[in-house]
Amino acid sequence: MSALEREVIEKFHQLDKAAQKRVRELIAQETDSEDQAAASAFDYDAWWAEVETLQADIRARIGDTGTIGSLSLLDELREEAS
């Protein structure tokens, strides 16, 4: 245990019960928000897997040597939206 941790614990014990409760609640809120932030972080692996799936679908439709331009994609989107 570091000196800072010991000092925090000593200071915590010097607080009255109501103040200790407030500090515990604040710490719980802080750690919960950190856990939520970590859980909602961008999942790069899932995103990349989706990109690879889309690429495989495009390759299956146009072949490995075929290319597709942005204008063709735009035309295709317009036709599907109609």
mmCIF file of the N, C-alpha and C atoms, coordinates in Angstrom:
data_MODEL
# 
_entry.id   MODEL 
# 
loop_
_atom_site.group_PDB 
_atom_site.id 
_atom_site.type_symbol 
_atom_site.label_atom_id 
_atom_site.label_alt_id 
_atom_site.label_comp_id 
_atom_site.label_asym_id 
_atom_site.label_entity_id 
_atom_site.label_seq_id 
_atom_site.pdbx_PDB_ins_code 
_atom_site.Cartn_x 
_atom_site.Cartn_y 
_atom_site.Cartn_z 
_atom_site.occupancy 
_atom_site.B_iso_or_equiv 
_atom_site.pdbx_formal_charge 
_atom_site.auth_seq_id 
_atom_site.auth_comp_id 
_atom_site.auth_asym_id 
_atom_site.auth_atom_id 
_atom_site.pdbx_PDB_model_num 
ATOM 1   N N  . MET A 1 1  ? 0.852   -1.172  0.000   1.00 0.00 ? 1  MET A N  1 
ATOM 2   C CA . MET A 1 1  ? 0.000   0.000   0.000   1.00 0.00 ? 1  MET A CA 1 
ATOM 3   C C  . MET A 1 1  ? 0.897   1.233   0.000   1.00 0.00 ? 1  MET A C  1 
ATOM 4   N N  . SER A 1 2  ? 0.573   2.177   -0.861  1.00 0.00 ? 2  SER A N  1 
ATOM 5   C CA . SER A 1 2  ? 1.394   3.377   -0.977  1.00 0.00 ? 2  SER A CA 1 
ATOM 6   C C  . SER A 1 2  ? 1.128   4.334   0.188   1.00 0.00 ? 2  SER A C  1 
ATOM 7   N N  . ALA A 1 3  ? 2.020   5.273   0.339   1.00 0.00 ? 3  ALA A N  1 
ATOM 8   C CA . ALA A 1 3  ? 1.875   6.276   1.396   1.00 0.00 ? 3  ALA A CA 1 
ATOM 9   C C  . ALA A 1 3  ? 0.609   7.109   1.175   1.00 0.00 ? 3  ALA A C  1 
ATOM 10  N N  . LEU A 1 4  ? 0.307   7.387   -0.073  1.00 0.00 ? 4  LEU A N  1 
ATOM 11  C CA . LEU A 1 4  ? -0.895  8.163   -0.377  1.00 0.00 ? 4  LEU A CA 1 
ATOM 12  C C  . LEU A 1 4  ? -2.153  7.401   0.022   1.00 0.00 ? 4  LEU A C  1 
ATOM 13  N N  . GLU A 1 5  ? -2.173  6.098   -0.279  1.00 0.00 ? 5  GLU A N  1 
ATOM 14  C CA . GLU A 1 5  ? -3.331  5.287   0.103   1.00 0.00 ? 5  GLU A CA 1 
ATOM 15  C C  . GLU A 1 5  ? -3.503  5.258   1.626   1.00 0.00 ? 5  GLU A C  1 
ATOM 16  N N  . ARG A 1 6  ? -2.408  5.085   2.346   1.00 0.00 ? 6  ARG A N  1 
ATOM 17  C CA . ARG A 1 6  ? -2.484  5.091   3.820   1.00 0.00 ? 6  ARG A CA 1 
ATOM 18  C C  . ARG A 1 6  ? -2.996  6.424   4.332   1.00 0.00 ? 6  ARG A C  1 
ATOM 19  N N  . GLU A 1 7  ? -2.523  7.510   3.719   1.00 0.00 ? 7  GLU A N  1 
ATOM 20  C CA . GLU A 1 7  ? -2.949  8.839   4.149   1.00 0.00 ? 7  GLU A CA 1 
ATOM 21  C C  . GLU A 1 7  ? -4.447  9.037   3.896   1.00 0.00 ? 7  GLU A C  1 
ATOM 22  N N  . VAL A 1 8  ? -4.933  8.597   2.743   1.00 0.00 ? 8  VAL A N  1 
ATOM 23  C CA . VAL A 1 8  ? -6.348  8.727   2.429   1.00 0.00 ? 8  VAL A CA 1 
ATOM 24  C C  . VAL A 1 8  ? -7.183  7.953   3.442   1.00 0.00 ? 8  VAL A C  1 
ATOM 25  N N  . ILE A 1 9  ? -6.743  6.732   3.766   1.00 0.00 ? 9  ILE A N  1 
ATOM 26  C CA . ILE A 1 9  ? -7.485  5.914   4.732   1.00 0.00 ? 9  ILE A CA 1 
ATOM 27  C C  . ILE A 1 9  ? -7.481  6.567   6.109   1.00 0.00 ? 9  ILE A C  1 
ATOM 28  N N  . GLU A 1 10 ? -6.339  7.097   6.523   1.00 0.00 ? 10 GLU A N  1 
ATOM 29  C CA . GLU A 1 10 ? -6.260  7.780   7.819   1.00 0.00 ? 10 GLU A CA 1 
ATOM 30  C C  . GLU A 1 10 ? -7.202  8.982   7.851   1.00 0.00 ? 10 GLU A C  1 
ATOM 31  N N  . LYS A 1 11 ? -7.206  9.766   6.785   1.00 0.00 ? 11 LYS A N  1 
ATOM 32  C CA . LYS A 1 11 ? -8.096  10.944  6.722   1.00 0.00 ? 11 LYS A CA 1 
ATOM 33  C C  . LYS A 1 11 ? -9.563  10.507  6.713   1.00 0.00 ? 11 LYS A C  1 
ATOM 34  N N  . PHE A 1 12 ? -9.838  9.400   6.025   1.00 0.00 ? 12 PHE A N  1 
ATOM 35  C CA . PHE A 1 12 ? -11.209 8.890   5.969   1.00 0.00 ? 12 PHE A CA 1 
ATOM 36  C C  . PHE A 1 12 ? -11.692 8.534   7.380   1.00 0.00 ? 12 PHE A C  1 
ATOM 37  N N  . HIS A 1 13 ? -10.823 7.886   8.164   1.00 0.00 ? 13 HIS A N  1 
ATOM 38  C CA . HIS A 1 13 ? -11.191 7.498   9.528   1.00 0.00 ? 13 HIS A CA 1 
ATOM 39  C C  . HIS A 1 13 ? -11.377 8.702   10.440  1.00 0.00 ? 13 HIS A C  1 
ATOM 40  N N  . GLN A 1 14 ? -10.830 9.833   10.088  1.00 0.00 ? 14 GLN A N  1 
ATOM 41  C CA . GLN A 1 14 ? -10.995 11.046  10.896  1.00 0.00 ? 14 GLN A CA 1 
ATOM 42  C C  . GLN A 1 14 ? -12.346 11.705  10.662  1.00 0.00 ? 14 GLN A C  1 
ATOM 43  N N  . LEU A 1 15 ? -13.028 11.332  9.588   1.00 0.00 ? 15 LEU A N  1 
ATOM 44  C CA . LEU A 1 15 ? -14.326 11.923  9.275   1.00 0.00 ? 15 LEU A CA 1 
ATOM 45  C C  . LEU A 1 15 ? -15.416 11.342  10.164  1.00 0.00 ? 15 LEU A C  1 
ATOM 46  N N  . ASP A 1 16 ? -16.488 12.123  10.353  1.00 0.00 ? 16 ASP A N  1 
ATOM 47  C CA . ASP A 1 16 ? -17.641 11.578  11.069  1.00 0.00 ? 16 ASP A CA 1 
ATOM 48  C C  . ASP A 1 16 ? -18.401 10.628  10.147  1.00 0.00 ? 16 ASP A C  1 
ATOM 49  N N  . LYS A 1 17 ? -19.355 9.902   10.692  1.00 0.00 ? 17 LYS A N  1 
ATOM 50  C CA . LYS A 1 17 ? -20.064 8.864   9.936   1.00 0.00 ? 17 LYS A CA 1 
ATOM 51  C C  . LYS A 1 17 ? -20.781 9.427   8.708   1.00 0.00 ? 17 LYS A C  1 
ATOM 52  N N  . ALA A 1 18 ? -21.402 10.587  8.824   1.00 0.00 ? 18 ALA A N  1 
ATOM 53  C CA . ALA A 1 18 ? -22.121 11.180  7.691   1.00 0.00 ? 18 ALA A CA 1 
ATOM 54  C C  . ALA A 1 18 ? -21.146 11.543  6.567   1.00 0.00 ? 18 ALA A C  1 
ATOM 55  N N  . ALA A 1 19 ? -20.005 12.103  6.943   1.00 0.00 ? 19 ALA A N  1 
ATOM 56  C CA . ALA A 1 19 ? -19.007 12.473  5.945   1.00 0.00 ? 19 ALA A CA 1 
ATOM 57  C C  . ALA A 1 19 ? -18.417 11.218  5.280   1.00 0.00 ? 19 ALA A C  1 
ATOM 58  N N  . GLN A 1 20 ? -18.197 10.152  6.070   1.00 0.00 ? 20 GLN A N  1 
ATOM 59  C CA . GLN A 1 20 ? -17.705 8.902   5.491   1.00 0.00 ? 20 GLN A CA 1 
ATOM 60  C C  . GLN A 1 20 ? -18.703 8.352   4.478   1.00 0.00 ? 20 GLN A C  1 
ATOM 61  N N  . LYS A 1 21 ? -19.985 8.444   4.797   1.00 0.00 ? 21 LYS A N  1 
ATOM 62  C CA . LYS A 1 21 ? -21.014 7.952   3.888   1.00 0.00 ? 21 LYS A CA 1 
ATOM 63  C C  . LYS A 1 21 ? -20.988 8.739   2.576   1.00 0.00 ? 21 LYS A C  1 
ATOM 64  N N  . ARG A 1 22 ? -20.867 10.082  2.675   1.00 0.00 ? 22 ARG A N  1 
ATOM 65  C CA . ARG A 1 22 ? -20.809 10.916  1.471   1.00 0.00 ? 22 ARG A CA 1 
ATOM 66  C C  . ARG A 1 22 ? -19.595 10.564  0.617   1.00 0.00 ? 22 ARG A C  1 
ATOM 67  N N  . VAL A 1 23 ? -18.469 10.346  1.259   1.00 0.00 ? 23 VAL A N  1 
ATOM 68  C CA . VAL A 1 23 ? -17.240 10.002  0.532   1.00 0.00 ? 23 VAL A CA 1 
ATOM 69  C C  . VAL A 1 23 ? -17.397 8.648   -0.157  1.00 0.00 ? 23 VAL A C  1 
ATOM 70  N N  . ARG A 1 24 ? -17.960 7.663   0.555   1.00 0.00 ? 24 ARG A N  1 
ATOM 71  C CA . ARG A 1 24 ? -18.182 6.346   -0.059  1.00 0.00 ? 24 ARG A CA 1 
ATOM 72  C C  . ARG A 1 24 ? -19.110 6.455   -1.260  1.00 0.00 ? 24 ARG A C  1 
ATOM 73  N N  . GLU A 1 25 ? -20.193 7.242   -1.136  1.00 0.00 ? 25 GLU A N  1 
ATOM 74  C CA . GLU A 1 25 ? -21.126 7.414   -2.245  1.00 0.00 ? 25 GLU A CA 1 
ATOM 75  C C  . GLU A 1 25 ? -20.460 8.089   -3.437  1.00 0.00 ? 25 GLU A C  1 
ATOM 76  N N  . LEU A 1 26 ? -19.629 9.086   -3.165  1.00 0.00 ? 26 LEU A N  1 
ATOM 77  C CA . LEU A 1 26 ? -18.915 9.777   -4.235  1.00 0.00 ? 26 LEU A CA 1 
ATOM 78  C C  . LEU A 1 26 ? -17.951 8.823   -4.950  1.00 0.00 ? 26 LEU A C  1 
ATOM 79  N N  . ILE A 1 27 ? -17.241 8.014   -4.181  1.00 0.00 ? 27 ILE A N  1 
ATOM 80  C CA . ILE A 1 27 ? -16.313 7.054   -4.777  1.00 0.00 ? 27 ILE A CA 1 
ATOM 81  C C  . ILE A 1 27 ? -17.085 6.035   -5.610  1.00 0.00 ? 27 ILE A C  1 
ATOM 82  N N  . ALA A 1 28 ? -18.223 5.579   -5.105  1.00 0.00 ? 28 ALA A N  1 
ATOM 83  C CA . ALA A 1 28 ? -19.043 4.621   -5.856  1.00 0.00 ? 28 ALA A CA 1 
ATOM 84  C C  . ALA A 1 28 ? -19.522 5.239   -7.164  1.00 0.00 ? 28 ALA A C  1 
ATOM 85  N N  . GLN A 1 29 ? -19.952 6.503   -7.129  1.00 0.00 ? 29 GLN A N  1 
ATOM 86  C CA . GLN A 1 29 ? -20.398 7.181   -8.346  1.00 0.00 ? 29 GLN A CA 1 
ATOM 87  C C  . GLN A 1 29 ? -19.253 7.304   -9.345  1.00 0.00 ? 29 GLN A C  1 
ATOM 88  N N  . GLU A 1 30 ? -18.090 7.671   -8.864  1.00 0.00 ? 30 GLU A N  1 
ATOM 89  C CA . GLU A 1 30 ? -16.922 7.828   -9.739  1.00 0.00 ? 30 GLU A CA 1 
ATOM 90  C C  . GLU A 1 30 ? -16.550 6.509   -10.406 1.00 0.00 ? 30 GLU A C  1 
ATOM 91  N N  . THR A 1 31 ? -16.523 5.440   -9.633  1.00 0.00 ? 31 THR A N  1 
ATOM 92  C CA . THR A 1 31 ? -16.133 4.154   -10.220 1.00 0.00 ? 31 THR A CA 1 
ATOM 93  C C  . THR A 1 31 ? -17.212 3.628   -11.141 1.00 0.00 ? 31 THR A C  1 
ATOM 94  N N  . ASP A 1 32 ? -18.495 3.876   -10.822 1.00 0.00 ? 32 ASP A N  1 
ATOM 95  C CA . ASP A 1 32 ? -19.579 3.458   -11.717 1.00 0.00 ? 32 ASP A CA 1 
ATOM 96  C C  . ASP A 1 32 ? -19.492 4.181   -13.046 1.00 0.00 ? 32 ASP A C  1 
ATOM 97  N N  . SER A 1 33 ? -19.223 5.489   -13.011 1.00 0.00 ? 33 SER A N  1 
ATOM 98  C CA . SER A 1 33 ? -19.141 6.239   -14.264 1.00 0.00 ? 33 SER A CA 1 
ATOM 99  C C  . SER A 1 33 ? -17.937 5.800   -15.085 1.00 0.00 ? 33 SER A C  1 
ATOM 100 N N  . GLU A 1 34 ? -16.834 5.422   -14.430 1.00 0.00 ? 34 GLU A N  1 
ATOM 101 C CA . GLU A 1 34 ? -15.673 4.905   -15.154 1.00 0.00 ? 34 GLU A CA 1 
ATOM 102 C C  . GLU A 1 34 ? -15.996 3.559   -15.798 1.00 0.00 ? 34 GLU A C  1 
ATOM 103 N N  . ASP A 1 35 ? -16.739 2.712   -15.072 1.00 0.00 ? 35 ASP A N  1 
ATOM 104 C CA . ASP A 1 35 ? -17.133 1.410   -15.614 1.00 0.00 ? 35 ASP A CA 1 
ATOM 105 C C  . ASP A 1 35 ? -18.057 1.589   -16.813 1.00 0.00 ? 35 ASP A C  1 
ATOM 106 N N  . GLN A 1 36 ? -18.988 2.536   -16.712 1.00 0.00 ? 36 GLN A N  1 
ATOM 107 C CA . GLN A 1 36 ? -19.903 2.792   -17.823 1.00 0.00 ? 36 GLN A CA 1 
ATOM 108 C C  . GLN A 1 36 ? -19.149 3.334   -19.032 1.00 0.00 ? 36 GLN A C  1 
ATOM 109 N N  . ALA A 1 37 ? -18.183 4.202   -18.794 1.00 0.00 ? 37 ALA A N  1 
ATOM 110 C CA . ALA A 1 37 ? -17.397 4.753   -19.898 1.00 0.00 ? 37 ALA A CA 1 
ATOM 111 C C  . ALA A 1 37 ? -16.606 3.648   -20.581 1.00 0.00 ? 37 ALA A C  1 
ATOM 112 N N  . ALA A 1 38 ? -16.057 2.744   -19.801 1.00 0.00 ? 38 ALA A N  1 
ATOM 113 C CA . ALA A 1 38 ? -15.298 1.637   -20.390 1.00 0.00 ? 38 ALA A CA 1 
ATOM 114 C C  . ALA A 1 38 ? -16.217 0.710   -21.172 1.00 0.00 ? 38 ALA A C  1 
ATOM 115 N N  . ALA A 1 39 ? -17.419 0.498   -20.652 1.00 0.00 ? 39 ALA A N  1 
ATOM 116 C CA . ALA A 1 39 ? -18.362 -0.397  -21.328 1.00 0.00 ? 39 ALA A CA 1 
ATOM 117 C C  . ALA A 1 39 ? -18.878 0.211   -22.624 1.00 0.00 ? 39 ALA A C  1 
ATOM 118 N N  . SER A 1 40 ? -19.012 1.528   -22.652 1.00 0.00 ? 40 SER A N  1 
ATOM 119 C CA . SER A 1 40 ? -19.541 2.169   -23.848 1.00 0.00 ? 40 SER A CA 1 
ATOM 120 C C  . SER A 1 40 ? -18.439 2.625   -24.801 1.00 0.00 ? 40 SER A C  1 
ATOM 121 N N  . ALA A 1 41 ? -17.211 2.245   -24.510 1.00 0.00 ? 41 ALA A N  1 
ATOM 122 C CA . ALA A 1 41 ? -16.102 2.612   -25.385 1.00 0.00 ? 41 ALA A CA 1 
ATOM 123 C C  . ALA A 1 41 ? -16.275 1.941   -26.745 1.00 0.00 ? 41 ALA A C  1 
ATOM 124 N N  . PHE A 1 42 ? -15.709 2.550   -27.749 1.00 0.00 ? 42 PHE A N  1 
ATOM 125 C CA . PHE A 1 42 ? -15.822 2.053   -29.111 1.00 0.00 ? 42 PHE A CA 1 
ATOM 126 C C  . PHE A 1 42 ? -15.189 0.676   -29.221 1.00 0.00 ? 42 PHE A C  1 
ATOM 127 N N  . ASP A 1 43 ? -15.921 -0.270  -29.775 1.00 0.00 ? 43 ASP A N  1 
ATOM 128 C CA . ASP A 1 43 ? -15.430 -1.633  -29.954 1.00 0.00 ? 43 ASP A CA 1 
ATOM 129 C C  . ASP A 1 43 ? -14.801 -1.744  -31.340 1.00 0.00 ? 43 ASP A C  1 
ATOM 130 N N  . TYR A 1 44 ? -13.507 -1.517  -31.407 1.00 0.00 ? 44 TYR A N  1 
ATOM 131 C CA . TYR A 1 44 ? -12.784 -1.506  -32.670 1.00 0.00 ? 44 TYR A CA 1 
ATOM 132 C C  . TYR A 1 44 ? -12.842 -2.870  -33.349 1.00 0.00 ? 44 TYR A C  1 
ATOM 133 N N  . ASP A 1 45 ? -12.715 -3.929  -32.573 1.00 0.00 ? 45 ASP A N  1 
ATOM 134 C CA . ASP A 1 45 ? -12.716 -5.272  -33.166 1.00 0.00 ? 45 ASP A CA 1 
ATOM 135 C C  . ASP A 1 45 ? -14.050 -5.583  -33.838 1.00 0.00 ? 45 ASP A C  1 
ATOM 136 N N  . ALA A 1 46 ? -15.154 -5.232  -33.189 1.00 0.00 ? 46 ALA A N  1 
ATOM 137 C CA . ALA A 1 46 ? -16.471 -5.479  -33.781 1.00 0.00 ? 46 ALA A CA 1 
ATOM 138 C C  . ALA A 1 46 ? -16.654 -4.631  -35.038 1.00 0.00 ? 46 ALA A C  1 
ATOM 139 N N  . TRP A 1 47 ? -16.203 -3.376  -34.978 1.00 0.00 ? 47 TRP A N  1 
ATOM 140 C CA . TRP A 1 47 ? -16.317 -2.498  -36.143 1.00 0.00 ? 47 TRP A CA 1 
ATOM 141 C C  . TRP A 1 47 ? -15.514 -3.065  -37.309 1.00 0.00 ? 47 TRP A C  1 
ATOM 142 N N  . TRP A 1 48 ? -14.288 -3.506  -37.030 1.00 0.00 ? 48 TRP A N  1 
ATOM 143 C CA . TRP A 1 48 ? -13.438 -4.026  -38.091 1.00 0.00 ? 48 TRP A CA 1 
ATOM 144 C C  . TRP A 1 48 ? -14.029 -5.305  -38.676 1.00 0.00 ? 48 TRP A C  1 
ATOM 145 N N  . ALA A 1 49 ? -14.623 -6.141  -37.842 1.00 0.00 ? 49 ALA A N  1 
ATOM 146 C CA . ALA A 1 49 ? -15.262 -7.363  -38.340 1.00 0.00 ? 49 ALA A CA 1 
ATOM 147 C C  . ALA A 1 49 ? -16.406 -7.017  -39.287 1.00 0.00 ? 49 ALA A C  1 
ATOM 148 N N  . GLU A 1 50 ? -17.159 -5.973  -38.957 1.00 0.00 ? 50 GLU A N  1 
ATOM 149 C CA . GLU A 1 50 ? -18.250 -5.537  -39.831 1.00 0.00 ? 50 GLU A CA 1 
ATOM 150 C C  . GLU A 1 50 ? -17.710 -4.999  -41.157 1.00 0.00 ? 50 GLU A C  1 
ATOM 151 N N  . VAL A 1 51 ? -16.620 -4.260  -41.107 1.00 0.00 ? 51 VAL A N  1 
ATOM 152 C CA . VAL A 1 51 ? -15.994 -3.754  -42.332 1.00 0.00 ? 51 VAL A CA 1 
ATOM 153 C C  . VAL A 1 51 ? -15.543 -4.915  -43.212 1.00 0.00 ? 51 VAL A C  1 
ATOM 154 N N  . GLU A 1 52 ? -14.922 -5.908  -42.611 1.00 0.00 ? 52 GLU A N  1 
ATOM 155 C CA . GLU A 1 52 ? -14.456 -7.054  -43.389 1.00 0.00 ? 52 GLU A CA 1 
ATOM 156 C C  . GLU A 1 52 ? -15.627 -7.816  -44.000 1.00 0.00 ? 52 GLU A C  1 
ATOM 157 N N  . THR A 1 53 ? -16.735 -7.910  -43.288 1.00 0.00 ? 53 THR A N  1 
ATOM 158 C CA . THR A 1 53 ? -17.930 -8.571  -43.830 1.00 0.00 ? 53 THR A CA 1 
ATOM 159 C C  . THR A 1 53 ? -18.455 -7.804  -45.033 1.00 0.00 ? 53 THR A C  1 
ATOM 160 N N  . LEU A 1 54 ? -18.513 -6.490  -44.923 1.00 0.00 ? 54 LEU A N  1 
ATOM 161 C CA . LEU A 1 54 ? -18.967 -5.667  -46.047 1.00 0.00 ? 54 LEU A CA 1 
ATOM 162 C C  . LEU A 1 54 ? -18.026 -5.798  -47.240 1.00 0.00 ? 54 LEU A C  1 
ATOM 163 N N  . GLN A 1 55 ? -16.721 -5.810  -46.975 1.00 0.00 ? 55 GLN A N  1 
ATOM 164 C CA . GLN A 1 55 ? -15.752 -5.965  -48.058 1.00 0.00 ? 55 GLN A CA 1 
ATOM 165 C C  . GLN A 1 55 ? -15.920 -7.317  -48.755 1.00 0.00 ? 55 GLN A C  1 
ATOM 166 N N  . ALA A 1 56 ? -16.138 -8.350  -47.981 1.00 0.00 ? 56 ALA A N  1 
ATOM 167 C CA . ALA A 1 56 ? -16.327 -9.679  -48.571 1.00 0.00 ? 56 ALA A CA 1 
ATOM 168 C C  . ALA A 1 56 ? -17.589 -9.706  -49.423 1.00 0.00 ? 56 ALA A C  1 
ATOM 169 N N  . ASP A 1 57 ? -18.644 -9.035  -48.979 1.00 0.00 ? 57 ASP A N  1 
ATOM 170 C CA . ASP A 1 57 ? -19.890 -8.970  -49.743 1.00 0.00 ? 57 ASP A CA 1 
ATOM 171 C C  . ASP A 1 57 ? -19.674 -8.231  -51.067 1.00 0.00 ? 57 ASP A C  1 
ATOM 172 N N  . ILE A 1 58 ? -18.943 -7.137  -51.008 1.00 0.00 ? 58 ILE A N  1 
ATOM 173 C CA . ILE A 1 58 ? -18.657 -6.374  -52.230 1.00 0.00 ? 58 ILE A CA 1 
ATOM 174 C C  . ILE A 1 58 ? -17.813 -7.202  -53.187 1.00 0.00 ? 58 ILE A C  1 
ATOM 175 N N  . ARG A 1 59 ? -16.777 -7.887  -52.652 1.00 0.00 ? 59 ARG A N  1 
ATOM 176 C CA . ARG A 1 59 ? -15.937 -8.742  -53.503 1.00 0.00 ? 59 ARG A CA 1 
ATOM 177 C C  . ARG A 1 59 ? -16.747 -9.857  -54.145 1.00 0.00 ? 59 ARG A C  1 
ATOM 178 N N  . ALA A 1 60 ? -17.722 -10.395 -53.409 1.00 0.00 ? 60 ALA A N  1 
ATOM 179 C CA . ALA A 1 60 ? -18.550 -11.473 -53.949 1.00 0.00 ? 60 ALA A CA 1 
ATOM 180 C C  . ALA A 1 60 ? -19.404 -10.964 -55.109 1.00 0.00 ? 60 ALA A C  1 
ATOM 181 N N  . ARG A 1 61 ? -19.822 -9.703  -55.036 1.00 0.00 ? 61 ARG A N  1 
ATOM 182 C CA . ARG A 1 61 ? -20.671 -9.150  -56.098 1.00 0.00 ? 61 ARG A CA 1 
ATOM 183 C C  . ARG A 1 61 ? -19.880 -8.674  -57.304 1.00 0.00 ? 61 ARG A C  1 
ATOM 184 N N  . ILE A 1 62 ? -18.715 -8.060  -57.082 1.00 0.00 ? 62 ILE A N  1 
ATOM 185 C CA . ILE A 1 62 ? -17.997 -7.466  -58.215 1.00 0.00 ? 62 ILE A CA 1 
ATOM 186 C C  . ILE A 1 62 ? -16.706 -8.209  -58.561 1.00 0.00 ? 62 ILE A C  1 
ATOM 187 N N  . GLY A 1 63 ? -16.314 -9.178  -57.749 1.00 0.00 ? 63 GLY A N  1 
ATOM 188 C CA . GLY A 1 63 ? -15.079 -9.917  -58.016 1.00 0.00 ? 63 GLY A CA 1 
ATOM 189 C C  . GLY A 1 63 ? -13.885 -9.229  -57.380 1.00 0.00 ? 63 GLY A C  1 
ATOM 190 N N  . ASP A 1 64 ? -12.772 -9.944  -57.371 1.00 0.00 ? 64 ASP A N  1 
ATOM 191 C CA . ASP A 1 64 ? -11.558 -9.414  -56.733 1.00 0.00 ? 64 ASP A CA 1 
ATOM 192 C C  . ASP A 1 64 ? -10.913 -8.294  -57.543 1.00 0.00 ? 64 ASP A C  1 
ATOM 193 N N  . THR A 1 65 ? -11.071 -8.327  -58.848 1.00 0.00 ? 65 THR A N  1 
ATOM 194 C CA . THR A 1 65 ? -10.404 -7.330  -59.685 1.00 0.00 ? 65 THR A CA 1 
ATOM 195 C C  . THR A 1 65 ? -11.306 -6.152  -60.011 1.00 0.00 ? 65 THR A C  1 
ATOM 196 N N  . GLY A 1 66 ? -12.582 -6.277  -59.768 1.00 0.00 ? 66 GLY A N  1 
ATOM 197 C CA . GLY A 1 66 ? -13.506 -5.191  -60.075 1.00 0.00 ? 66 GLY A CA 1 
ATOM 198 C C  . GLY A 1 66 ? -13.378 -4.036  -59.094 1.00 0.00 ? 66 GLY A C  1 
ATOM 199 N N  . THR A 1 67 ? -13.698 -2.877  -59.574 1.00 0.00 ? 67 THR A N  1 
ATOM 200 C CA . THR A 1 67 ? -13.717 -1.707  -58.695 1.00 0.00 ? 67 THR A CA 1 
ATOM 201 C C  . THR A 1 67 ? -15.091 -1.072  -58.784 1.00 0.00 ? 67 THR A C  1 
ATOM 202 N N  . ILE A 1 68 ? -15.393 -0.291  -57.801 1.00 0.00 ? 68 ILE A N  1 
ATOM 203 C CA . ILE A 1 68 ? -16.669 0.404   -57.784 1.00 0.00 ? 68 ILE A CA 1 
ATOM 204 C C  . ILE A 1 68 ? -16.401 1.842   -57.363 1.00 0.00 ? 68 ILE A C  1 
ATOM 205 N N  . GLY A 1 69 ? -16.985 2.755   -58.085 1.00 0.00 ? 69 GLY A N  1 
ATOM 206 C CA . GLY A 1 69 ? -16.756 4.162   -57.803 1.00 0.00 ? 69 GLY A CA 1 
ATOM 207 C C  . GLY A 1 69 ? -17.833 4.741   -56.901 1.00 0.00 ? 69 GLY A C  1 
ATOM 208 N N  . SER A 1 70 ? -17.552 5.888   -56.374 1.00 0.00 ? 70 SER A N  1 
ATOM 209 C CA . SER A 1 70 ? -18.501 6.537   -55.472 1.00 0.00 ? 70 SER A CA 1 
ATOM 210 C C  . SER A 1 70 ? -19.787 6.918   -56.202 1.00 0.00 ? 70 SER A C  1 
ATOM 211 N N  . LEU A 1 71 ? -19.680 7.269   -57.483 1.00 0.00 ? 71 LEU A N  1 
ATOM 212 C CA . LEU A 1 71 ? -20.873 7.611   -58.245 1.00 0.00 ? 71 LEU A CA 1 
ATOM 213 C C  . LEU A 1 71 ? -21.782 6.395   -58.400 1.00 0.00 ? 71 LEU A C  1 
ATOM 214 N N  . SER A 1 72 ? -21.188 5.231   -58.633 1.00 0.00 ? 72 SER A N  1 
ATOM 215 C CA . SER A 1 72 ? -21.977 3.999   -58.735 1.00 0.00 ? 72 SER A CA 1 
ATOM 216 C C  . SER A 1 72 ? -22.675 3.687   -57.419 1.00 0.00 ? 72 SER A C  1 
ATOM 217 N N  . LEU A 1 73 ? -21.960 3.882   -56.314 1.00 0.00 ? 73 LEU A N  1 
ATOM 218 C CA . LEU A 1 73 ? -22.572 3.665   -55.002 1.00 0.00 ? 73 LEU A CA 1 
ATOM 219 C C  . LEU A 1 73 ? -23.727 4.616   -54.766 1.00 0.00 ? 73 LEU A C  1 
ATOM 220 N N  . LEU A 1 74 ? -23.544 5.872   -55.143 1.00 0.00 ? 74 LEU A N  1 
ATOM 221 C CA . LEU A 1 74 ? -24.594 6.865   -54.970 1.00 0.00 ? 74 LEU A CA 1 
ATOM 222 C C  . LEU A 1 74 ? -25.814 6.507   -55.814 1.00 0.00 ? 74 LEU A C  1 
ATOM 223 N N  . ASP A 1 75 ? -25.590 6.095   -57.047 1.00 0.00 ? 75 ASP A N  1 
ATOM 224 C CA . ASP A 1 75 ? -26.696 5.683   -57.916 1.00 0.00 ? 75 ASP A CA 1 
ATOM 225 C C  . ASP A 1 75 ? -27.432 4.500   -57.300 1.00 0.00 ? 75 ASP A C  1 
ATOM 226 N N  . GLU A 1 76 ? -26.689 3.555   -56.763 1.00 0.00 ? 76 GLU A N  1 
ATOM 227 C CA . GLU A 1 76 ? -27.320 2.372   -56.165 1.00 0.00 ? 76 GLU A CA 1 
ATOM 228 C C  . GLU A 1 76 ? -28.151 2.763   -54.930 1.00 0.00 ? 76 GLU A C  1 
ATOM 229 N N  . LEU A 1 77 ? -27.635 3.658   -54.127 1.00 0.00 ? 77 LEU A N  1 
ATOM 230 C CA . LEU A 1 77 ? -28.389 4.125   -52.971 1.00 0.00 ? 77 LEU A CA 1 
ATOM 231 C C  . LEU A 1 77 ? -29.673 4.831   -53.388 1.00 0.00 ? 77 LEU A C  1 
ATOM 232 N N  . ARG A 1 78 ? -29.600 5.628   -54.412 1.00 0.00 ? 78 ARG A N  1 
ATOM 233 C CA . ARG A 1 78 ? -30.790 6.336   -54.873 1.00 0.00 ? 78 ARG A CA 1 
ATOM 234 C C  . ARG A 1 78 ? -31.856 5.379   -55.388 1.00 0.00 ? 78 ARG A C  1 
ATOM 235 N N  . GLU A 1 79 ? -31.423 4.326   -56.073 1.00 0.00 ? 79 GLU A N  1 
ATOM 236 C CA . GLU A 1 79 ? -32.383 3.352   -56.591 1.00 0.00 ? 79 GLU A CA 1 
ATOM 237 C C  . GLU A 1 79 ? -33.052 2.588   -55.453 1.00 0.00 ? 79 GLU A C  1 
ATOM 238 N N  . GLU A 1 80 ? -32.310 2.240   -54.414 1.00 0.00 ? 80 GLU A N  1 
ATOM 239 C CA . GLU A 1 80 ? -32.885 1.486   -53.304 1.00 0.00 ? 80 GLU A CA 1 
ATOM 240 C C  . GLU A 1 80 ? -33.818 2.342   -52.472 1.00 0.00 ? 80 GLU A C  1 
ATOM 241 N N  . ALA A 1 81 ? -33.542 3.628   -52.375 1.00 0.00 ? 81 ALA A N  1 
ATOM 242 C CA . ALA A 1 81 ? -34.382 4.505   -51.564 1.00 0.00 ? 81 ALA A CA 1 
ATOM 243 C C  . ALA A 1 81 ? -35.707 4.806   -52.241 1.00 0.00 ? 81 ALA A C  1 
ATOM 244 N N  . SER A 1 82 ? -35.798 4.636   -53.545 1.00 0.00 ? 82 SER A N  1 
ATOM 245 C CA . SER A 1 82 ? -37.022 4.962   -54.271 1.00 0.00 ? 82 SER A CA 1 
ATOM 246 C C  . SER A 1 82 ? -38.123 3.982   -54.020 1.00 0.00 ? 82 SER A C  1 
# 
